[in-house]
Amino acid sequence: MAPTAVVTGASSGIGAATARRLAAAGYRVVLAARRADRVEALAAELTDRGHQAVPQVLDVTDRAAVDAFAAALDRCDVLVNNAGGALGADPVATADPADWRAMFEVNVMGTLHVTQALLPALRASGDGTVVVLSSTAGHVAYEGGGGYVAAKHGAHALAGTLRLELCGEPVRVIEVAPGMVRTDEFALNRYRGDGDKAAAVYAGVAGPLVADDVADAVAWAVTRPSHVNVDLLVLRPRAQAAQHKVHRDG
């Protein structure tokens, strides 16, 4: 049987692109996300291309559902914790605590739930890999990003701690931290469907990253020889030198 890669948040964006890359690399991909129509369509696309793909409706914040999913899985060689997202861009003083809680639940607790549930299978594989998709926001704070910054710092801390705790075991822990990535939904969801605000994030930036750029990096890190661990891979577009330093034409 082909090695199995579980990708959370696989219904769109970086998750879907990563699933395509890993399928092309020979993995049987399990497409885990909340939207059944999206993962079923992606599974059909990959199957039509001759790849192995299994759609799985899953909310990573639902621990009981995650445990049931893990119990039904026959094997897991790679876990890509991609499910996440941002809500709002309000300053700390006026941010909605509910937004912070929602971001923490999916970005941190969701990653914790799936990682804990699949660690036995990853260990049993004899050569497991855990990938945590964090963000440059998990390393450098910026105004208006408080809740997302806090959540991604949490994801970064989870990855670093897990790597220490698994030292000596046959499981690698990889963190991939993208900077500015233009996808169909990230900024739109952050600004609650306001297309103008979402478009302004990328205005004048000649070459923001796209989902496939990040997926390419994830697939590269996952397919290194098993003794090679890519602890942290930071990706930014050339136009973004730092969180606060972005070149915009005009």
FIKOLZA-1660 file (N, C-alpha, C; in steps of 0.1 Angstrom, whole numbers, plus 5000, padded with zeros to 4 digits):
% residues 250
   i   px   py   pz ch aa at
   1 5008 4988 5000  A  M  N
   1 5000 5000 5000  A  M CA
   1 5009 5012 5000  A  M  C
   2 5004 5022 4993  A  A  N
   2 5012 5035 4992  A  A CA
   2 5012 5042 5006  A  A  C
   3 5022 5049 5009  A  P  N
   3 5022 5057 5022  A  P CA
   3 5011 5067 5022  A  P  C
   4 5005 5069 5033  A  T  N
   4 4993 5077 5035  A  T CA
   4 4996 5091 5041  A  T  C
   5 4992 5101 5034  A  A  N
   5 4993 5115 5039  A  A CA
   5 4980 5121 5043  A  A  C
   6 4978 5125 5055  A  V  N
   6 4965 5132 5059  A  V CA
   6 4968 5147 5058  A  V  C
   7 4959 5154 5051  A  V  N
   7 4960 5168 5049  A  V CA
   7 4947 5175 5055  A  V  C
   8 4948 5183 5065  A  T  N
   8 4937 5190 5070  A  T CA
   8 4935 5203 5063  A  T  C
   9 4923 5208 5063  A  G  N
   9 4920 5220 5056  A  G CA
   9 4922 5218 5041  A  G  C
  10 4919 5206 5036  A  A  N
  10 4922 5203 5022  A  A CA
  10 4912 5207 5012  A  A  C
  11 4902 5215 5016  A  S  N
  11 4891 5218 5007  A  S CA
  11 4895 5230 4997  A  S  C
  12 4905 5237 5000  A  S  N
  12 4909 5249 4992  A  S CA
  12 4923 5253 4995  A  S  C
  13 4928 5263 4988  A  G  N
  13 4940 5270 4991  A  G CA
  13 4952 5261 4992  A  G  C
  14 4960 5263 5003  A  I  N
  14 4973 5256 5005  A  I CA
  14 4970 5241 5007  A  I  C
  15 4959 5238 5014  A  G  N
  15 4956 5224 5017  A  G CA
  15 4954 5216 5005  A  G  C
  16 4945 5222 4996  A  A  N
  16 4942 5215 4983  A  A CA
  16 4955 5213 4974  A  A  C
  17 4962 5224 4974  A  A  N
  17 4975 5224 4966  A  A CA
  17 4985 5214 4971  A  A  C
  18 4986 5213 4985  A  T  N
  18 4995 5203 4991  A  T CA
  18 4990 5189 4988  A  T  C
  19 4977 5187 4988  A  A  N
  19 4972 5173 4985  A  A CA
  19 4976 5169 4971  A  A  C
  20 4975 5179 4962  A  R  N
  20 4978 5176 4948  A  R CA
  20 4993 5172 4947  A  R  C
  21 5001 5180 4953  A  R  N
  21 5016 5178 4953  A  R CA
  21 5020 5164 4959  A  R  C
  22 5014 5161 4970  A  L  N
  22 5017 5148 4977  A  L CA
  22 5012 5136 4969  A  L  C
  23 5000 5138 4963  A  A  N
  23 4995 5127 4955  A  A CA
  23 5004 5125 4943  A  A  C
  24 5009 5135 4937  A  A  N
  24 5018 5134 4926  A  A CA
  24 5031 5127 4930  A  A  C
  25 5035 5129 4943  A  A  N
  25 5047 5123 4948  A  A CA
  25 5045 5108 4952  A  A  C
  26 5033 5103 4950  A  G  N
  26 5031 5089 4953  A  G CA
  26 5023 5086 4966  A  G  C
  27 5019 5096 4973  A  Y  N
  27 5011 5093 4985  A  Y CA
  27 4996 5091 4982  A  Y  C
  28 4991 5082 4990  A  R  N
  28 4976 5081 4991  A  R CA
  28 4972 5093 5000  A  R  C
  29 4964 5102 4995  A  V  N
  29 4961 5114 5003  A  V CA
  29 4947 5113 5009  A  V  C
  30 4946 5116 5022  A  V  N
  30 4933 5117 5028  A  V CA
  30 4930 5131 5030  A  V  C
  31 4919 5136 5024  A  L  N
  31 4915 5150 5022  A  L CA
  31 4905 5153 5033  A  L  C
  32 4910 5159 5044  A  A  N
  32 4901 5162 5056  A  A CA
  32 4898 5177 5056  A  A  C
  33 4885 5179 5056  A  A  N
  33 4880 5193 5057  A  A CA
  33 4865 5193 5060  A  A  C
  34 4859 5204 5063  A  R  N
  34 4845 5205 5067  A  R CA
  34 4836 5204 5055  A  R  C
  35 4840 5209 5044  A  R  N
  35 4831 5210 5032  A  R CA
  35 4832 5198 5023  A  R  C
  36 4821 5189 5024  A  A  N
  36 4821 5177 5017  A  A CA
  36 4822 5178 5002  A  A  C
  37 4815 5188 4997  A  D  N
  37 4815 5189 4982  A  D CA
  37 4829 5192 4977  A  D  C
  38 4836 5200 4984  A  R  N
  38 4850 5204 4980  A  R CA
  38 4860 5192 4980  A  R  C
  39 4860 5185 4991  A  V  N
  39 4869 5174 4992  A  V CA
  39 4865 5162 4983  A  V  C
  40 4852 5161 4981  A  E  N
  40 4848 5150 4972  A  E CA
  40 4852 5154 4957  A  E  C
  41 4851 5166 4954  A  A  N
  41 4855 5171 4940  A  A CA
  41 4870 5169 4938  A  A  C
  42 4877 5173 4949  A  L  N
  42 4892 5171 4948  A  L CA
  42 4896 5157 4947  A  L  C
  43 4890 5148 4955  A  A  N
  43 4893 5134 4954  A  A CA
  43 4890 5128 4940  A  A  C
  44 4879 5133 4934  A  A  N
  44 4875 5128 4921  A  A CA
  44 4885 5133 4911  A  A  C
  45 4890 5145 4912  A  E  N
  45 4900 5151 4903  A  E CA
  45 4913 5143 4904  A  E  C
  46 4917 5140 4916  A  L  N
  46 4930 5132 4918  A  L CA
  46 4929 5118 4913  A  L  C
  47 4917 5112 4916  A  T  N
  47 4915 5098 4911  A  T CA
  47 4915 5097 4896  A  T  C
  48 4909 5107 4890  A  D  N
  48 4909 5107 4875  A  D CA
  48 4923 5108 4869  A  D  C
  49 4932 5114 4877  A  R  N
  49 4946 5115 4873  A  R CA
  49 4954 5103 4876  A  R  C
  50 4948 5093 4882  A  G  N
  50 4955 5080 4885  A  G CA
  50 4960 5080 4899  A  G  C
  51 4957 5090 4907  A  H  N
  51 4962 5090 4921  A  H CA
  51 4952 5084 4931  A  H  C
  52 4957 5081 4943  A  Q  N
  52 4948 5076 4953  A  Q CA
  52 4944 5087 4963  A  Q  C
  53 4931 5090 4964  A  A  N
  53 4926 5101 4973  A  A CA
  53 4913 5096 4979  A  A  C
  54 4912 5100 4992  A  V  N
  54 4900 5097 5000  A  V CA
  54 4895 5109 5006  A  V  C
  55 4882 5113 5003  A  P  N
  55 4876 5125 5010  A  P CA
  55 4871 5122 5024  A  P  C
  56 4873 5131 5033  A  Q  N
  56 4869 5129 5047  A  Q CA
  56 4864 5142 5052  A  Q  C
  57 4851 5142 5056  A  V  N
  57 4845 5154 5062  A  V CA
  57 4850 5154 5077  A  V  C
  58 4856 5165 5081  A  L  N
  58 4862 5165 5094  A  L CA
  58 4863 5180 5099  A  L  C
  59 4858 5182 5111  A  D  N
  59 4860 5195 5118  A  D CA
  59 4871 5193 5128  A  D  C
  60 4883 5198 5126  A  V  N
  60 4894 5195 5135  A  V CA
  60 4892 5201 5149  A  V  C
  61 4882 5209 5151  A  T  N
  61 4879 5214 5165  A  T CA
  61 4870 5205 5173  A  T  C
  62 4865 5195 5166  A  D  N
  62 4856 5185 5173  A  D CA
  62 4865 5173 5176  A  D  C
  63 4868 5172 5189  A  R  N
  63 4878 5161 5193  A  R CA
  63 4872 5147 5191  A  R  C
  64 4859 5146 5194  A  A  N
  64 4853 5132 5192  A  A CA
  64 4853 5128 5178  A  A  C
  65 4851 5137 5169  A  A  N
  65 4851 5134 5155  A  A CA
  65 4865 5131 5150  A  A  C
  66 4875 5138 5155  A  V  N
  66 4889 5136 5152  A  V CA
  66 4893 5122 5157  A  V  C
  67 4889 5118 5169  A  D  N
  67 4893 5105 5174  A  D CA
  67 4887 5094 5166  A  D  C
  68 4874 5096 5162  A  A  N
  68 4867 5086 5154  A  A CA
  68 4874 5084 5140  A  A  C
  69 4878 5096 5135  A  F  N
  69 4885 5096 5122  A  F CA
  69 4898 5088 5123  A  F  C
  70 4906 5091 5134  A  A  N
  70 4919 5084 5136  A  A CA
  70 4917 5069 5138  A  A  C
  71 4907 5065 5145  A  A  N
  71 4904 5051 5148  A  A CA
  71 4901 5043 5135  A  A  C
  72 4895 5050 5126  A  A  N
  72 4891 5043 5113  A  A CA
  72 4902 5043 5103  A  A  C
  73 4913 5051 5105  A  L  N
  73 4923 5052 5095  A  L CA
  73 4933 5040 5096  A  L  C
  74 4936 5033 5085  A  D  N
  74 4944 5021 5085  A  D CA
  74 4959 5024 5087  A  D  C
  75 4964 5036 5083  A  R  N
  75 4977 5040 5085  A  R CA
  75 4979 5055 5083  A  R  C
  76 4990 5060 5088  A  C  N
  76 4993 5074 5085  A  C CA
  76 5008 5076 5086  A  C  C
  77 5014 5080 5075  A  D  N
  77 5028 5082 5074  A  D CA
  77 5032 5097 5075  A  D  C
  78 5023 5106 5070  A  V  N
  78 5025 5120 5070  A  V CA
  78 5012 5127 5074  A  V  C
  79 5013 5137 5083  A  L  N
  79 5002 5145 5087  A  L CA
  79 5006 5160 5084  A  L  C
  80 4998 5166 5076  A  V  N
  80 4999 5180 5073  A  V CA
  80 4988 5188 5080  A  V  C
  81 4992 5195 5091  A  N  N
  81 4983 5203 5098  A  N CA
  81 4981 5217 5092  A  N  C
  82 4972 5217 5082  A  N  N
  82 4970 5230 5075  A  N CA
  82 4958 5238 5079  A  N  C
  83 4948 5231 5085  A  A  N
  83 4935 5238 5088  A  A CA
  83 4938 5250 5097  A  A  C
  84 4933 5261 5094  A  G  N
  84 4935 5273 5102  A  G CA
  84 4929 5285 5095  A  G  C
  85 4933 5297 5099  A  G  N
  85 4927 5309 5093  A  G CA
  85 4927 5321 5103  A  G  C
  86 4924 5332 5097  A  A  N
  86 4923 5345 5105  A  A CA
  86 4909 5351 5105  A  A  C
  87 4906 5358 5116  A  L  N
  87 4893 5365 5116  A  L CA
  87 4896 5379 5121  A  L  C
  88 4892 5389 5113  A  G  N
  88 4894 5403 5117  A  G CA
  88 4908 5408 5117  A  G  C
  89 4908 5422 5118  A  A  N
  89 4921 5429 5119  A  A CA
  89 4920 5440 5128  A  A  C
  90 4913 5438 5139  A  D  N
  90 4911 5448 5149  A  D CA
  90 4923 5449 5159  A  D  C
  91 4925 5461 5165  A  P  N
  91 4935 5462 5175  A  P CA
  91 4932 5454 5187  A  P  C
  92 4942 5451 5195  A  V  N
  92 4939 5443 5208  A  V CA
  92 4929 5450 5216  A  V  C
  93 4929 5463 5217  A  A  N
  93 4920 5471 5226  A  A CA
  93 4905 5468 5223  A  A  C
  94 4902 5466 5210  A  T  N
  94 4888 5465 5206  A  T CA
  94 4884 5452 5200  A  T  C
  95 4893 5443 5199  A  A  N
  95 4891 5430 5192  A  A CA
  95 4880 5422 5199  A  A  C
  96 4873 5414 5192  A  D  N
  96 4862 5406 5197  A  D CA
  96 4868 5393 5203  A  D  C
  97 4867 5390 5216  A  P  N
  97 4873 5378 5222  A  P CA
  97 4868 5365 5215  A  P  C
  98 4856 5366 5209  A  A  N
  98 4851 5354 5202  A  A CA
  98 4859 5351 5190  A  A  C
  99 4864 5361 5183  A  D  N
  99 4873 5359 5172  A  D CA
  99 4886 5352 5176  A  D  C
 100 4892 5358 5187  A  W  N
 100 4904 5352 5192  A  W CA
 100 4902 5337 5196  A  W  C
 101 4891 5334 5202  A  R  N
 101 4888 5321 5207  A  R CA
 101 4887 5311 5195  A  R  C
 102 4880 5316 5184  A  A  N
 102 4878 5308 5172  A  A CA
 102 4891 5305 5165  A  A  C
 103 4900 5315 5165  A  M  N
 103 4913 5313 5158  A  M CA
 103 4921 5304 5166  A  M  C
 104 4921 5305 5179  A  F  N
 104 4929 5296 5188  A  F CA
 104 4924 5281 5186  A  F  C
 105 4911 5280 5186  A  E  N
 105 4905 5267 5184  A  E CA
 105 4909 5259 5172  A  E  C
 106 4909 5266 5161  A  V  N
 106 4913 5259 5148  A  V CA
 106 4928 5258 5146  A  V  C
 107 4935 5269 5149  A  N  N
 107 4949 5270 5146  A  N CA
 107 4958 5262 5156  A  N  C
 108 4953 5262 5168  A  V  N
 108 4961 5255 5179  A  V CA
 108 4955 5242 5183  A  V  C
 109 4942 5243 5188  A  M  N
 109 4936 5231 5194  A  M CA
 109 4933 5221 5183  A  M  C
 110 4930 5226 5171  A  G  N
 110 4927 5217 5160  A  G CA
 110 4940 5209 5156  A  G  C
 111 4951 5216 5156  A  T  N
 111 4964 5210 5153  A  T CA
 111 4967 5200 5165  A  T  C
 112 4965 5204 5177  A  L  N
 112 4967 5195 5188  A  L CA
 112 4958 5182 5187  A  L  C
 113 4945 5184 5184  A  H  N
 113 4936 5172 5184  A  H CA
 113 4941 5162 5173  A  H  C
 114 4944 5167 5161  A  V  N
 114 4947 5157 5150  A  V CA
 114 4961 5151 5153  A  V  C
 115 4970 5159 5158  A  T  N
 115 4984 5154 5160  A  T CA
 115 4983 5143 5171  A  T  C
 116 4976 5146 5182  A  Q  N
 116 4975 5136 5193  A  Q CA
 116 4969 5123 5188  A  Q  C
 117 4958 5125 5180  A  A  N
 117 4950 5113 5176  A  A CA
 117 4958 5104 5166  A  A  C
 118 4967 5111 5158  A  L  N
 118 4974 5103 5148  A  L CA
 118 4988 5099 5152  A  L  C
 119 4993 5104 5163  A  L  N
 119 5007 5101 5167  A  L CA
 119 5009 5086 5168  A  L  C
 120 5000 5078 5174  A  P  N
 120 5003 5063 5174  A  P CA
 120 5005 5057 5160  A  P  C
 121 4997 5062 5150  A  A  N
 121 4999 5056 5137  A  A CA
 121 5012 5062 5130  A  A  C
 122 5015 5074 5133  A  L  N
 122 5028 5080 5128  A  L CA
 122 5040 5072 5134  A  L  C
 123 5039 5069 5147  A  R  N
 123 5050 5062 5153  A  R CA
 123 5051 5048 5147  A  R  C
 124 5039 5042 5145  A  A  N
 124 5039 5028 5140  A  A CA
 124 5044 5027 5126  A  A  C
 125 5043 5038 5118  A  S  N
 125 5048 5038 5104  A  S CA
 125 5063 5035 5104  A  S  C
 126 5070 5039 5115  A  G  N
 126 5084 5037 5115  A  G CA
 126 5092 5049 5108  A  G  C
 127 5085 5058 5102  A  D  N
 127 5091 5069 5095  A  D CA
 127 5081 5080 5093  A  D  C
 128 5075 5085 5104  A  G  N
 128 5064 5095 5103  A  G CA
 128 5069 5109 5102  A  G  C
 129 5060 5117 5097  A  T  N
 129 5063 5132 5095  A  T CA
 129 5051 5140 5099  A  T  C
 130 5053 5149 5108  A  V  N
 130 5042 5159 5111  A  V CA
 130 5046 5172 5106  A  V  C
 131 5038 5178 5098  A  V  N
 131 5040 5192 5093  A  V CA
 131 5030 5201 5100  A  V  C
 132 5035 5212 5105  A  V  N
 132 5026 5223 5110  A  V CA
 132 5027 5235 5101  A  V  C
 133 5016 5239 5095  A  L  N
 133 5016 5251 5087  A  L CA
 133 5013 5263 5097  A  L  C
 134 5024 5270 5100  A  S  N
 134 5022 5282 5109  A  S CA
 134 5021 5294 5100  A  S  C
 135 5029 5304 5103  A  S  N
 135 5029 5316 5095  A  S CA
 135 5040 5325 5100  A  S  C
 136 5044 5334 5092  A  T  N
 136 5054 5344 5097  A  T CA
 136 5048 5352 5109  A  T  C
 137 5034 5352 5109  A  A  N
 137 5028 5359 5121  A  A CA
 137 5031 5351 5134  A  A  C
 138 5035 5339 5133  A  G  N
 138 5038 5331 5145  A  G CA
 138 5052 5334 5150  A  G  C
 139 5059 5343 5143  A  H  N
 139 5073 5347 5147  A  H CA
 139 5075 5362 5149  A  H  C
 140 5067 5370 5142  A  V  N
 140 5068 5385 5143  A  V CA
 140 5054 5391 5144  A  V  C
 141 5052 5399 5154  A  A  N
 141 5038 5405 5156  A  A CA
 141 5037 5417 5147  A  A  C
 142 5024 5420 5144  A  Y  N
 142 5021 5432 5136  A  Y CA
 142 5008 5438 5141  A  Y  C
 143 5006 5451 5139  A  E  N
 143 4994 5458 5143  A  E CA
 143 4982 5452 5136  A  E  C
 144 4971 5450 5143  A  G  N
 144 4959 5445 5138  A  G CA
 144 4959 5430 5136  A  G  C
 145 4969 5423 5140  A  G  N
 145 4970 5409 5139  A  G CA
 145 4970 5401 5152  A  G  C
 146 4966 5408 5163  A  G  N
 146 4968 5402 5176  A  G CA
 146 4963 5388 5178  A  G  C
 147 4951 5385 5175  A  G  N
 147 4945 5372 5177  A  G CA
 147 4952 5362 5168  A  G  C
 148 4954 5365 5155  A  Y  N
 148 4960 5356 5146  A  Y CA
 148 4975 5354 5150  A  Y  C
 149 4982 5364 5154  A  V  N
 149 4996 5364 5158  A  V CA
 149 4997 5354 5170  A  V  C
 150 4988 5356 5180  A  A  N
 150 4988 5348 5192  A  A CA
 150 4985 5333 5188  A  A  C
 151 4976 5331 5179  A  A  N
 151 4973 5317 5176  A  A CA
 151 4985 5310 5168  A  A  C
 152 4991 5318 5159  A  K  N
 152 5002 5312 5152  A  K CA
 152 5014 5311 5160  A  K  C
 153 5016 5319 5170  A  H  N
 153 5027 5317 5180  A  H CA
 153 5024 5304 5187  A  H  C
 154 5012 5301 5190  A  G  N
 154 5008 5289 5196  A  G CA
 154 5012 5277 5188  A  G  C
 155 5009 5278 5175  A  A  N
 155 5012 5267 5166  A  A CA
 155 5027 5265 5165  A  A  C
 156 5034 5276 5165  A  H  N
 156 5049 5275 5164  A  H CA
 156 5054 5268 5177  A  H  C
 157 5049 5272 5188  A  A  N
 157 5053 5266 5201  A  A CA
 157 5050 5251 5202  A  A  C
 158 5038 5248 5196  A  L  N
 158 5034 5233 5196  A  L CA
 158 5044 5225 5188  A  L  C
 159 5048 5230 5176  A  A  N
 159 5057 5223 5167  A  A CA
 159 5071 5222 5174  A  A  C
 160 5076 5233 5180  A  G  N
 160 5089 5232 5186  A  G CA
 160 5090 5223 5198  A  G  C
 161 5079 5223 5206  A  T  N
 161 5079 5214 5218  A  T CA
 161 5077 5200 5214  A  T  C
 162 5069 5197 5204  A  L  N
 162 5067 5183 5200  A  L CA
 162 5080 5178 5194  A  L  C
 163 5087 5186 5187  A  R  N
 163 5100 5181 5181  A  R CA
 163 5110 5177 5192  A  R  C
 164 5110 5184 5203  A  L  N
 164 5119 5181 5214  A  L CA
 164 5114 5168 5221  A  L  C
 165 5101 5167 5222  A  E  N
 165 5095 5155 5230  A  E CA
 165 5096 5142 5221  A  E  C
 166 5097 5143 5208  A  L  N
 166 5098 5131 5200  A  L CA
 166 5112 5128 5196  A  L  C
 167 5122 5136 5201  A  C  N
 167 5136 5133 5198  A  C CA
 167 5140 5119 5201  A  C  C
 168 5145 5112 5191  A  G  N
 168 5149 5097 5193  A  G CA
 168 5138 5088 5188  A  G  C
 169 5126 5093 5185  A  E  N
 169 5116 5085 5179  A  E CA
 169 5115 5087 5164  A  E  C
 170 5109 5078 5157  A  P  N
 170 5109 5078 5142  A  P CA
 170 5099 5088 5136  A  P  C
 171 5098 5100 5142  A  V  N
 171 5088 5109 5137  A  V CA
 171 5095 5123 5136  A  V  C
 172 5094 5129 5124  A  R  N
 172 5100 5142 5122  A  R CA
 172 5089 5153 5124  A  R  C
 173 5093 5165 5128  A  V  N
 173 5083 5176 5130  A  V CA
 173 5089 5188 5122  A  V  C
 174 5081 5192 5112  A  I  N
 174 5085 5202 5103  A  I CA
 174 5075 5214 5104  A  I  C
 175 5080 5226 5105  A  E  N
 175 5072 5238 5105  A  E CA
 175 5074 5246 5093  A  E  C
 176 5064 5249 5086  A  V  N
 176 5065 5258 5074  A  V CA
 176 5057 5270 5077  A  V  C
 177 5064 5282 5076  A  A  N
 177 5058 5295 5080  A  A CA
 177 5058 5304 5068  A  A  C
 178 5046 5305 5061  A  P  N
 178 5045 5314 5049  A  P CA
 178 5043 5328 5054  A  P  C
 179 5047 5337 5045  A  G  N
 179 5044 5351 5047  A  G CA
 179 5031 5354 5038  A  G  C
 180 5032 5364 5030  A  M  N
 180 5021 5369 5022  A  M CA
 180 5017 5358 5011  A  M  C
 181 5006 5352 5012  A  V  N
 181 5001 5342 5002  A  V CA
 181 4987 5347 4997  A  V  C
 182 4986 5348 4985  A  R  N
 182 4973 5352 4979  A  R CA
 182 4965 5339 4975  A  R  C
 183 4954 5337 4982  A  T  N
 183 4946 5325 4979  A  T CA
 183 4932 5331 4977  A  T  C
 184 4922 5322 4973  A  D  N
 184 4909 5327 4970  A  D CA
 184 4901 5331 4983  A  D  C
 185 4905 5325 4995  A  E  N
 185 4896 5326 5006  A  E CA
 185 4903 5333 5019  A  E  C
 186 4916 5332 5020  A  F  N
 186 4922 5336 5033  A  F CA
 186 4918 5350 5037  A  F  C
 187 4921 5360 5029  A  A  N
 187 4919 5374 5032  A  A CA
 187 4904 5377 5032  A  A  C
 188 4896 5370 5023  A  L  N
 188 4882 5372 5022  A  L CA
 188 4875 5368 5035  A  L  C
 189 4879 5356 5040  A  N  N
 189 4874 5352 5053  A  N CA
 189 4878 5361 5064  A  N  C
 190 4890 5366 5064  A  R  N
 190 4895 5374 5074  A  R CA
 190 4886 5387 5075  A  R  C
 191 4883 5392 5064  A  Y  N
 191 4875 5405 5063  A  Y CA
 191 4860 5402 5061  A  Y  C
 192 4856 5390 5064  A  R  N
 192 4842 5386 5065  A  R CA
 192 4834 5389 5052  A  R  C
 193 4841 5386 5041  A  G  N
 193 4835 5387 5028  A  G CA
 193 4836 5401 5021  A  G  C
 194 4844 5410 5027  A  D  N
 194 4846 5423 5021  A  D CA
 194 4857 5422 5011  A  D  C
 195 4853 5421 4998  A  G  N
 195 4862 5419 4987  A  G CA
 195 4872 5431 4986  A  G  C
 196 4868 5443 4988  A  D  N
 196 4877 5454 4987  A  D CA
 196 4888 5454 4997  A  D  C
 197 4885 5451 5009  A  K  N
 197 4895 5450 5020  A  K CA
 197 4904 5438 5017  A  K  C
 198 4899 5427 5012  A  A  N
 198 4907 5415 5009  A  A CA
 198 4917 5419 4998  A  A  C
 199 4912 5426 4987  A  A  N
 199 4920 5429 4976  A  A CA
 199 4931 5439 4980  A  A  C
 200 4929 5447 4990  A  A  N
 200 4938 5458 4994  A  A CA
 200 4951 5451 5000  A  A  C
 201 4949 5439 5006  A  V  N
 201 4961 5433 5012  A  V CA
 201 4972 5430 5002  A  V  C
 202 4968 5427 4989  A  Y  N
 202 4978 5424 4979  A  Y CA
 202 4980 5435 4969  A  Y  C
 203 4973 5447 4971  A  A  N
 203 4974 5457 4961  A  A CA
 203 4988 5462 4958  A  A  C
 204 4992 5462 4946  A  G  N
 204 5005 5467 4942  A  G CA
 204 5016 5457 4943  A  G  C
 205 5014 5446 4949  A  V  N
 205 5024 5436 4951  A  V CA
 205 5025 5427 4939  A  V  C
 206 5036 5428 4932  A  A  N
 206 5038 5422 4919  A  A CA
 206 5037 5406 4920  A  A  C
 207 5042 5401 4930  A  G  N
 207 5043 5386 4931  A  G CA
 207 5041 5380 4944  A  G  C
 208 5029 5382 4950  A  P  N
 208 5027 5375 4963  A  P CA
 208 5028 5360 4961  A  P  C
 209 5031 5352 4971  A  L  N
 209 5031 5338 4970  A  L CA
 209 5017 5333 4966  A  L  C
 210 5016 5322 4960  A  V  N
 210 5003 5315 4958  A  V CA
 210 5003 5301 4965  A  V  C
 211 4992 5295 4966  A  A  N
 211 4991 5283 4973  A  A CA
 211 5000 5272 4969  A  A  C
 212 5003 5271 4956  A  D  N
 212 5012 5261 4951  A  D CA
 212 5026 5263 4954  A  D  C
 213 5030 5276 4957  A  D  N
 213 5044 5278 4961  A  D CA
 213 5046 5272 4975  A  D  C
 214 5036 5273 4984  A  V  N
 214 5037 5268 4997  A  V CA
 214 5036 5253 4996  A  V  C
 215 5027 5248 4988  A  A  N
 215 5026 5233 4987  A  A CA
 215 5039 5227 4981  A  A  C
 216 5045 5234 4972  A  D  N
 216 5058 5229 4967  A  D CA
 216 5068 5228 4978  A  D  C
 217 5069 5238 4987  A  A  N
 217 5078 5237 4998  A  A CA
 217 5075 5226 5008  A  A  C
 218 5062 5224 5011  A  V  N
 218 5058 5213 5020  A  V CA
 218 5062 5200 5014  A  V  C
 219 5059 5198 5001  A  A  N
 219 5062 5185 4995  A  A CA
 219 5077 5182 4995  A  A  C
 220 5085 5193 4992  A  W  N
 220 5099 5192 4993  A  W CA
 220 5104 5187 5006  A  W  C
 221 5099 5194 5017  A  A  N
 221 5103 5191 5030  A  A CA
 221 5100 5176 5034  A  A  C
 222 5087 5172 5031  A  V  N
 222 5082 5159 5034  A  V CA
 222 5090 5148 5027  A  V  C
 223 5095 5151 5015  A  T  N
 223 5102 5141 5007  A  T CA
 223 5117 5141 5008  A  T  C
 224 5122 5148 5018  A  R  N
 224 5137 5147 5020  A  R CA
 224 5139 5133 5026  A  R  C
 225 5152 5128 5025  A  P  N
 225 5155 5116 5032  A  P CA
 225 5151 5116 5047  A  P  C
 226 5147 5104 5052  A  S  N
 226 5141 5104 5065  A  S CA
 226 5150 5109 5076  A  S  C
 227 5163 5109 5074  A  H  N
 227 5172 5114 5085  A  H CA
 227 5173 5129 5084  A  H  C
 228 5167 5136 5074  A  V  N
 228 5168 5150 5073  A  V CA
 228 5155 5157 5078  A  V  C
 229 5156 5165 5088  A  N  N
 229 5145 5172 5093  A  N CA
 229 5146 5187 5090  A  N  C
 230 5136 5192 5083  A  V  N
 230 5135 5207 5080  A  V CA
 230 5127 5213 5092  A  V  C
 231 5135 5217 5102  A  D  N
 231 5128 5222 5114  A  D CA
 231 5119 5234 5111  A  D  C
 232 5124 5244 5104  A  L  N
 232 5116 5256 5101  A  L CA
 232 5119 5261 5087  A  L  C
 233 5109 5263 5079  A  L  N
 233 5111 5268 5066  A  L CA
 233 5102 5281 5064  A  L  C
 234 5108 5292 5063  A  V  N
 234 5101 5305 5062  A  V CA
 234 5100 5309 5047  A  V  C
 235 5088 5311 5042  A  L  N
 235 5086 5315 5028  A  L CA
 235 5080 5329 5027  A  L  C
 236 5086 5338 5020  A  R  N
 236 5080 5351 5017  A  R CA
 236 5081 5354 5002  A  R  C
 237 5073 5362 4997  A  P  N
 237 5075 5367 4983  A  P CA
 237 5087 5376 4983  A  P  C
 238 5094 5378 4972  A  R  N
 238 5105 5387 4972  A  R CA
 238 5101 5401 4976  A  R  C
 239 5089 5405 4973  A  A  N
 239 5084 5419 4976  A  A CA
 239 5082 5421 4991  A  A  C
 240 5082 5410 4999  A  Q  N
 240 5080 5412 5013  A  Q CA
 240 5093 5408 5021  A  Q  C
 241 5100 5419 5026  A  A  N
 241 5112 5417 5033  A  A CA
 241 5109 5413 5048  A  A  C
 242 5098 5417 5053  A  A  N
 242 5093 5415 5067  A  A CA
 242 5079 5417 5068  A  A  C
 243 5073 5414 5079  A  Q  N
 243 5058 5417 5081  A  Q CA
 243 5054 5431 5077  A  Q  C
 244 5063 5440 5081  A  H  N
 244 5059 5454 5079  A  H CA
 244 5066 5461 5067  A  H  C
 245 5074 5453 5059  A  K  N
 245 5081 5458 5048  A  K CA
 245 5077 5451 5035  A  K  C
 246 5068 5458 5028  A  V  N
 246 5063 5452 5016  A  V CA
 246 5064 5462 5004  A  V  C
 247 5071 5458 4993  A  H  N
 247 5071 5467 4982  A  H CA
 247 5059 5466 4974  A  H  C
 248 5053 5478 4971  A  R  N
 248 5040 5479 4963  A  R CA
 248 5043 5489 4952  A  R  C
 249 5040 5484 4940  A  D  N
 249 5042 5493 4928  A  D CA
 249 5032 5504 4929  A  D  C
 250 5037 5516 4926  A  G  N
 250 5028 5528 4926  A  G CA
 250 5026 5534 4940  A  G  C
% end
